[in-house]
Amino acid sequence: MKPGSTYKDLEKELELLRVTDEALRKSELRLKEAQETGHVGHWELNLKNNDLYWSDEVYRIFDLKPQQFKATYEAFLENIHPNDRKRVAETYETSVKNKTDYDIVHRLKLSHGGIKYVRERCNTTYDENDNPIFSIGTVADVTELVKKEKKIKKQNKELNKLNATRNKLFSIIAHDLKSPFNVLLAFSQAITEDIQNKKYEDIEKYSSMIHETSTNTMRLLINLLEWTQTQKGNIELNPNSFNLTDLVEEVIEYNMIAAQQKNIKVSHTLQNNQELYANRNMILAVLRNLILNAIKYTHTDGRITISTETNKDETRVSVSDTGQGINAKDIKKLFHIKHNFSTPGTNKEKGTGLGLILCKELVQKHKGEIWVESKVGEGSVFTFTIPNHVIIK
């Protein structure tokens, strides 16, 4: 008690201390609640004696209890993910050396093996001789934020891929549909004029060209529609058991006219009533495109053979031809829409390359694979697999 003070003065001082202490306690409680709500803790590091203070929220973020952790800078580094530890240490040391703020996002490796992302910020105080005295900073749990950012980046990447694919599709439509329609218009106009002029000798030739162009255009449209459905995710697998031999014979019959025009023999080596468990329409589309491609790139009087090989894991279907073959440097361009790779057939037939892209996506729907082996001048073998263990119930 101060000289001259009365007991009333003492009581006032004690009351003031009590009120101050109560206010401080409430302030600390509000700070703790705010840190828990915001998942942000604070820390102080005395650089003279390496004494490190953590708030309760920092312990919670690090998934530690005060009695389990002796707070030192070295112990702090031990709780950082090993792949981030060196970067965190170097960033802090550089901030102290250069008198710059410390601001870094890194991972924690928790005691139970989990991973957290935290953002740490701090600044350092120096004495009159520019020696660092202590650092004070915050730790924020940004795990959910980082996860959302990664998800957004992934979605943006997928969106960019879809946009690039869409642009490529529009390019295919603009180029490969415009050309055949110009042919149709030209030949239909020529037929009209020949009829008007009573000149009938070229009508059969023009009609044949119109039929061929219309057939090719219809095939392109079918591929475009089927491929678009795969991109929209509207095609469900829905596998069932069906007769693969019958399906192969059906596709051969469908393409018989195109094969006969080049006197190409198309046959198969499948056993009678060979079964396959898959989506029949998807396999039909794959075989249709592979056989059409084989006809397109096989010379007159050539051969095309469809064969299968089955084991306990998968069924392998191959379409081989005696065609012109594919350069090794061009093989890697197949099955990718970004390349849109296509070359003229042996009779200068045109194409878009979309058929093989569709084949790949339909095979992948079955968790299968598709590839080609080819030698220039000797022919090609396109093979796809349907894994039994993935689609069999």
BAROTI-756662 format. One record per residue: x, y, z of N, C-alpha, C, O in turn. Coordinates in steps of 0.02 Angstrom, whole numbers, plus 50000, padded with zeros to 5 digits. Each point is the difference from the previous one (the first is absolute). Example, Ala and Ser with C-alpha at 12.3 -4.5 7.8 and 13.67 -1.06 7.14 Angstrom:
<rs>
506604971650390499555005950000500455006050000500524999950033499305005449931500425005950003499615005550037500255005550008
</rs>
This chain:
<rs>
500424994150000499585005950000500455006250000500495000250036499335004649924500405006149993499955004150065499494999850035501055004049980499975004450059499425004949994499905003049948499734997750105499445004750000499374996949974499475003250003500564990649971499414996849973499594997250057500254997950052499115001949936499534997250049499794993149976500154997949944499494998750100499744993449980499505000649943499934995549960499725010250037499535001049945500385000449934499794997349949500795006250054500415000549939500244993049980500014998449940500184997650109500244993249986499444995849969500114996349952499295004550076499444996249972499865002049928499834995849958500255010750027499905002349931500524997049953499844997949945500795002050079500534997149959499884992649987500114997649945499684998950108499864992949992499424998849952500014995349960499495008950046499424999449955500215001349928499774996749953500665008350038500255001649933500394994149971499934998349941500504998750101500384994249978499544994149982500114996549951499365002650091499534994649986499645001149933499924995449961499865010950028499655001649938500474999149940499814997349948500815005150062500494999349946500144992749985500044998049942500044998150110500134992949991499424996549967500104995649957499295006350062499404997049969499955001949927499834995949958500335010450026499985002349931500534996349958499884998049943500715001050089500534996549965499804992749988500134997249946499564999750104499784993149993499494999349944500034995449959499485009350040499494999949947500315001149931499804997049951500695007650048500335001449937500374993849974499984998549940500364998150106500364993949980499514994649978500144996349953499295003350080499494995149982499725001549930499914995549959499945010950028499755002049934500524998649946499834997949945500815003450071500544998749952500034992549985500084998049942499874997950111500024992849990499414997749957500094995949955499315006750060499414998149961500075002249927499814996449954500465009650037500105002549931500494995749962499904998549941500644999350093500494995849967499704993149984500144997349946499465000050099499684993649986499525000549942499964995549958499665010050040499525001049946500355000849933499794997249949500745006850050500355001449938500554995149983500335000649948499784994550097500544995049991500675003649990500404998149957499715007050083500625003849997500295000550070499675002250046500964995649961500355000750064500585004849994500185002149945500124999750111500585004549997500584997150041499904995950045500695006349938500604997650034500515005650007499995005049964500474994050083500555004750011500644996050010500004995150037500535007149931500644996650007500535005050025500155004949966500124993850093500545004050027500654997549970500234994450015500085009749943500594997849964500635000250043500534997749979499425005050081500575000150045500094993350036500554997450006498884999850018500044993850038499634994249966499944994650029499815006549910499644994949961499364997750035499774994449990499955010050051499384998450035499415001349952499935005549974499664989450015499455000449952499344999450038499894995450038499665009549949499334999850030499504998649945500025003049946499514992350069499454998549954499345001350036499934998550060499595004449905499335000550028499664993249995500244995549966499215003750070499644993650000499804997849930500024994149983499805010849976499764998349932500574997249957499884995949956500735006550055500574997349963500094992650017500124995949956499835002450109500054993050019499454995949967500124994449976499275008450022499454996349969500134998949925499894994549974500365010749993500144999449928500534994749987499944996149953500575003750090500534995149992499824993150028500394995349996499005004350031499764993750029500464997550056500164994150004500045010650038500444998550056499705002650066499585004550000500654992550054499825002450066500625003150032500564997649989499355007850050500595003450029500484995450035500605000849996499134994250041500434995550037500374995149955500474996650022499325003049913500344995549953500535003649959500364996849961499705009750048500435003849955500385005350038499705004450031500964995249967500425005250028500125005149945500364998749952499345007150056499985004949946500685003249989500215004550037500134993249911500615003249976499965000449924499594996649969500835007550002499985000849927500174993549966499694998249949500804998150077500204993649970499434994950004499894996249953499775003750104499434995450008499445001949953499654995649973500255010950016499505002349952500154997349930499554997649965501095002850015500194997649933499884992549993499844997649946500224998750109499904992749997499274998349983499874994649974499675009950041499304998749986499785002249930499424999149981501035003849982499865002049931500124994049954500444995950013499165003749935500084994549952500724999949975500285005249982500034988850016500714999649981500165003349933500545002849991498994996949962500135003049934499965007650000500225003249952499514999750102499935007350005500485003050051500085006150003500234989650036500395002450057500575004849980500075005350030500324992849921500565004149978499765006849974500295005150015499174994849946499745006349971499755004750055500115006049996499564991250056499755004150055500585003250038499995005950015500524990050001500585002550037500365005549961500175005250028499944993649908500355005049959499605006449993500295005450000499054994049994499585005949993500015004350063500055006149996499914990650062500035003750063500685003350010500045005950018500504990449970500675002750009500135005949953500325004850018499424994749921500085005549953499615006250022500245005649993499164993350035499605005750023500345003650058499995006250004500334990050041500355003050056500625003849975500145005650022500224991449933500625003049974499855006449961500355005050007499134994849951499845005649956499495004950030499825004949968499964993650093499495004250033499375000749958499725005449993500064989049981499384999849960499494995750037500184996050043499195005049938499484996050032500044992749978500204998549944499624997250101499994992849987499284998049985499565001150041500334996049900499324998149979500064993849956500275000449945499494994050080500104993749964499434995250014499724999850054500114996249895499514994550008500394993549994500384999049953499514996650096500364993649999499574994650033499475001450027500784992649970499644994350028500274998150070500595001050015498964996350025500194996950063499894992549994499524997849970500944998450059499894992850005499814998450071500415000350045498944998049965499734999150066500214993350030500224995549964499705004050101500234994050036499644993749977500294994650002499075006049977499624994249977500094998749926499674995649972500785008149996500154998849929499635004549952500134999849940499415004350085499625004549957500415005949976500565001250024499165002549929500335005849972499555006150009499394999749988500915005950032499655006450002500405005249962500614999549995499045005449978500325005749970499915006150046499455001350023501095002349990499965005950042500335005949964500464999149960499305006950057500335006149976500295003550061499655001550048501004999749948500345003350056500245006949978500275000949946499635003950099500245006849989500355002350063499814998150055500715006049937500325002950058500445005849981500195000849941499985003350108500525005049990500464999950061499814997550054500775005149938500524999650051500205007050024500045004749961500074995850105500215006450030500764999750012500274994850018500065011049973500735000450005500195005350052499625004750013500984994550018500235005150047500365005649963500005000149938500295004550100500315005949969500614998249958500235004049959500044989950051500574997749960499794995549942500414996649970498945003350017499714995949946500074992550013500004995949954500065002350109499994992950017499284997850013499635003550035500154990949936499314997750010499884998150073500404996550030499045005949997499834998650070499474994650006500104995050033499345006149934499474994950002499575000649937499955005249969499734989250015499534999749944499314998550028499934996250047499575006849923499314998850020499594998849937500075003549950499514991450053499634998449939499364996250013499814998950057499874999149888499374996350003500054993649959500404999549953499184995850065499934993749962499264999149986499595000050046500244999249890499304999049980499924993349965500404998249957499094998150063499854993649967499635001549935499425002350000500924996549944499715001649934499894993649959499985000149939499954994350096499934993549966499405000049952500074998149942499355004050083499404999949958500085004849941499774998549944500545007250068500105004949946500454997249946499875000749940500674995950081500464997149951499654994549961500104999549939499494996450095499634994849965499535003049948499944997549944499725007950075499555003349952500385003049942499774999649942500815003350072500405002949946500244994549952499995001049939500214993350088500214994449958499424997549958500084998349941499335001450089499404997849964499845004849944499824997949944500235008650070499865005149948500514999549944499825000449941500824998650076500524999349949499864993949956500085000249939499724994350093499844993949962499405001249954500004997949943499495005550083499415001549960500175004649942499754999249945500695005850068500215004549946500394996249946499925001349941500504994150082500384996049952499544995849957500084999549939499424997450093499514996049963499595004449953499844998049944499985008050080499615004649959500405002249939499735000349944500915001250066500435001949943500064994449950500005001049940500044992850087500044994249956499364999249961500014998649940499425002350093499364999549966499925005449947499734998749946500495007450070499965005449952500434998749939499805001349943500804996050069500444998349944499694994549958500045000149938499654995050096499684994549964499405002649960499904998149943499715006450088499435002949965500225003849938499694999449947500855004650061500245003749942500234995449944499905001349941500434993250079500224995149950499414996849966500004998949940499484999650099499404997049972499675004749950499794998049946500165008450072499715004949954500415000449936499725000849946500944998750061500435000249942499864994149954499985000749938499934993350093499854994049960499345000949964499944998549941499555003850096499345000949971500035005049942499724998849946500615006850066500035005349949500354997649937499785001449944500784995050066500404997949942499724993949965499934999949939499914995050101499844993549970499264999149983499834995149966499745009450056499314999849976499885004949943499584998949956500805006550044499935004949947500194997049932499665001049950500894995350049500254997249938499514995249967499845000949941499904993950095499534995549967499365003349978499714998049949500055006950088499395003449979500115004049936499555000649958501045002150034500165003449937499994995049942499785001749945500484992250068499994994849948499284998149983499834999549941499764999650110499304998249988499645005349960499634998549953500485007750065499685005549964500235000349927499605001049955501044998050034500285000449932499724994549956499795001349944500224992450081499784994449958499245000049991499764998249947499875003950104499275000349992499825005449949499524999149962500855006450038499895005249950500174997449930499655001549952500904994750043500194997249935499474995249973499865000049941499854995950103499474995349979499405003949975499714998349948500105007150089499435004049979500115003049931499564999949957501045002750032500155003049935500014994849944499775001449945500504992650069500034994849948499304997649982499854998749942499715000950108499314998049985499665005249957499654998549952500465007850067499695005549961500255000049928499635001749953501014996550038500305000049933499954993149966500284998949946499364996450088499914993349973500674996549986500084996549950500395004650095500664996649997500024995150059500085002150057499854991549929499904995150053500614995550013500014996150047500515004749912500564995350006500395000750066500314995150022499705010950009500395001050062499594999650064500275000450055499084998749937499575000150060500174994350048500025001050060500104993049913500164994350043500655001350039500044998450059500465004649907500645001550034499895005150055500274999350055499345006049930499875005150050499614997150059500145001750058499374994149928499604997050053500424995750046499925000050061500554996249908500454995850040500435004250046500124998350058500135007449916500425004450040499595003150057500255000850056499135001149929499565002750052499884994950055500015001650059499874992149920499884994650049500624998950044499944999450061500645000349907500614998950038500135005750049500184998950058499745007349918500105005850044499505000150057500195001650057499194996849928499484999950052500154994750052499905001150060500344993049918500174994650046500575002150046499964998950061500565004049911500575002250041499795005450049500235000150057499345004549920499775005450044499584997350057500065002350057499524992749929499604997050052500454996550051499865000450060500664996349918500474996850046500335005250045500084998950060500115006749910500315005350040499515002650052500185001050058499205000149922499495002550047499894995050057499925002050058500064991649926499904994950052500585000450050499884999850060500735000649914500585000450045499975006350043500154999850060499675005849908499965006350037499494999550057500135002150056499284995149928499484999450051500214995350056499905001550059500404992849923500214995250051500565002950043500004999150061500475004449907500555002950038499755005550046500235000650057499305003549918499725005450042499674997150062500065002950054499594991549938499684996850057500514997850053499875000550060500704997049916500524997950048500265006050038500154999550060499925006349907500265006050032499515002850051500215002750051499164996549936499495002550046499884995250058499655001750048500654992449947499914995050053499314996850000499794997350051499875003049892499324997449996499974992649984499474996950004501105000249977500014992949982500184995950062500555000750027499004995049993500134995650056500224993249973499814998049945500594998450094500284993749976499464994849990499934997249946499695001350106499454995149996500194993849959499694998749949500814997550073500234994249961499504994250003499614999450047500414996549902499614993849999500364995049957500465001749962499354992150043500314994749962499694999649931499395000149993501034999649955499754999649931500474995749958500564998550021499214999749921500384995849954500485004349960499785003649954500864996250062500495004149966500084997949927500105004249957499854989450030500074997549931499465003049956500145002249944499244997850081499455002949961500115007549988499865002549946500415000950105500125007249993500535001449947499925004549959500624991650042500535000949950499734998949930500155003849955499464990950036499714998549934499525005649979499955001649941499695001250107499555005649985500395006149974499795003249952500764998450081500415005849979500324998749932500055004549959500184989350030500294998349934499485001049946500155002949947499244994650065499475000849950499835007349988499875002149944500145001850109499855007249994500515003549955499825004749964500804993150038500535003249961500174996349935500505001549968499084993650013500164995949942500045003949936500444998849959499115006150031500015003949938500655003849993500315000149946499905003250108500635003749999500594995449985500465001949963499534992150065500544995249989499994997549927500534999349969498884999350005499944997449932500245005149948500264998049948499655008450066500225005149953500764999749989500245002249948500134995150101500734999449994500214992649996500594998350004498904997349989500134992849996500424997650059500464996049992499365006450067500354998150061499614994350034499395000550007500964994350013499694994450035500015001350075500545000950029498874999250002499955001050072499744993650032499484997449980500904999950068499804993750032500175000250074500315004750024499484990150012500174999550071500184992950017499854995349963500485003950094500214993350024499664998350066500254995650036499215007749981499664998850064499654993349999499774997749947500194999250111499614993850007499265001749997499805005650013499804989449971499285001049999499755001850070500194997050050499375007949952499665002050062500485002150055499884998750059500675004749923500465002650051499665005650038499735004749969500274995050096499655004850042500475005450026500604999050009499115006950003500365005550031499535003750047499415001049983500835000950075499605003850047500225007349998500525001750028499095002549939500185007049991499385003749976499464997249997500635009249986499465003849970500014998749924500475002149966499034994550009500004997849930500055005949951500384999649952499255005750060500005005749954500695003449998500215002349947500134997950111500665003150000500504995749961500405002749961499584990750050500454995649963499855000249926500454999749958498915000850024499815000649929500315006349970500274999749945499715006050091500295006249975500754999449992500295002549952500044994050095500734999149996500174995849939500435001949960499244992450032500144995649943499835003449934500374999349951499085004450047499805003549939500555004849978500185000149941500085003750105500525004849982500664996749981500335002149953499864992650084500644996749985499974996549932500495000249962498954996750022499954996649935499955005049943500294999049947499345006550064499975005349949500695002949987500185001249942500205000050111500695002549992500434995149961500395001949956499534991650061500394994949965499844999949926500464999549959498905001150023499805000249930500295006249966500244999849943499745005850093500245006349972500744999849982500205002749949500194994050094500735000249990500294993549971500604998949999498954996749976500234993849968499935000749924499515002649975501004995049990500005000549927499494995149970499784995350033500055005849904499574995449963500284992950003500614998949996498944996250011500164992950005500354998350067500314994750005499635009650044500314998650065499574995650044499484997549979500745001650084499654995750047499945003550068500455003650021499004995150012499885002450068499754994150041499554996449979500745002750081499824994350042499855002450071500395003850029499054993949997499835001550070500114993650040499754994749982500635005950073500154994250041499945001850074500005005950018499944989050024499955001250072500454995150038500194994749974499975007150087500384995850045499745001250070499975005750023499844989050012499695000750065500404996250053500204994349989499905008950068500304996650057499585001650062499475003049994500774995250064499615001050061499915007350018499555001850038500895002649935499975007050018499645004449950499675004950020500384993549916499735004649950499864996449934500234994449987499395009249971499894998049931500355005149956499895006050007500524991549947500385004449955499724999249930499964994549973499855011249997499725000049932500485003849955500205005650016499984991449927500475003249953499705000549931499654995449976500475010249991499815001049930500655001249961500325005350008499884989949951500635000649963499855000949925499504997549975500945006249991499915001149929500674999549964500534999850031499434999949903500614999849958500085006749965500215000349942499625005050094499995006749970500675003449997500534996950003499435009849991500605003949988500425001250063500575002149995499154996550064500375000750062500065007350023499775004649965500534996350093500055006650032500725001350020500324995650028499935010349958500675001950022500044999950076499535001850035501044996049991500104999650073499895006750033499735000450055500495005049912499945006750030499275002450003499845004550039499734992449920499305002049998499564995950047499455002150017500804992150005499594995750043499815003550065499444999250023501035004650006499865003350064499485005649993499735002450050500124999649888499505005249989499294997249999499515003750007500444989749983499344996949998499675000350069500345000450051499014999249950499604999650062500015006550040499755000150057500525005549916500035006350037499675005549958500215001449944499265001650083499635005049962500415006349988499875003649952500624997850090500395006149991500414999749935500175005249972499994988750005500374999349937499534999849940500175002349945499214994950066499524999549945500354997049939499945002649944500424991950066500434997249948499604995549953499634995650022500465005649913499684995849950500375000849934500235005549983499834989049981500325000249934499524997149949499564996150018500515005549918499564997349948500074992449995500544997350012498914999349970500024992849991500334998249934500245004349964499784989350022500344997649939499655002349937500305000449947499055001350058499635002949944499845007350012499515002749974500935000650065499935007150016499395001450044499755005650001500004989350035499445001250045500205004950055500564999750026498985004649992500145004950053499754997550068499584995550003500695007450050499784998250067500165005650048500315005049982499494994150081500115005150051500454997650057500275004150037499814989349969500374997450057499574999350062500224997550051499155004849944499554999950059499804992950017499864998550059500114997049891499804993250013500444996550050499754996650045500915004149949500464996850047499955003150070500074996550050499815010049952499915003350065499394997250036500014998850060499455000349901499394997050028500134992950024499784998150054500594998049907500184993250019500354999950068499844996050044500655008449964500395000250062499555001450060500064996850051499495008149942499595001950057499494994650017499854998950059499884997649890499524994750014500354993950031499724996750043500895001949935500384994550030500185001850073499964995750044500245010549967500175002150068499404999850047500084999250060499325001649912499404999450041499974993050031499734999150055500554995949910500024993250024500634998550040500134994350019500285011049995500644999250035500494996049958500444996650026499485003649908500444996449955500515004649968500045005950016500364991349940500525003849965499944998849925499714995049978500565009649982500014999349928500675002649974500265005050024500024991549927500645002049972500064997449928499564996449977500975005549990500124997849931500734998049991500455003150028499654991749933500674998049977499995000349924499554997349968500955005950003499965001249928500705000549969500485002250033499564995849904500605000949960499805002849932499534997549968500815007750011499845003249937500084995049943500524996749994498965002749965500014995549943499794992950015499924996049955500005002450110499824993150018499324999450033499694994750000500065010850029499354999850032500015001950073500525001750028498894997950003499925002050070499574995050037499604996449971500505003350095499584996050044499765004450057500405002150042498954999449959499705003850055499714995050050499614995549981500575005250082499784995350051499705003750059500265005250022499184992250004499735002850062499824994250047499874994449978500135007150086499854995050051499395001950041499875005950012499774989150010499455000850047500154995650060499934993949996500295009250060500204996050059499404996750035499535003450020500494990149986499454996350030499905001750073499435000650024501125000450013499945001050072499705006750018499805001150057500175003649894499725006650015499255000149989499635002950040500134993849907499305001049981499574993950014499395000549999500924993750014499584994250014499735000550071500385001450047498984997649962499695000650065500244994550048499794999850058
</rs>
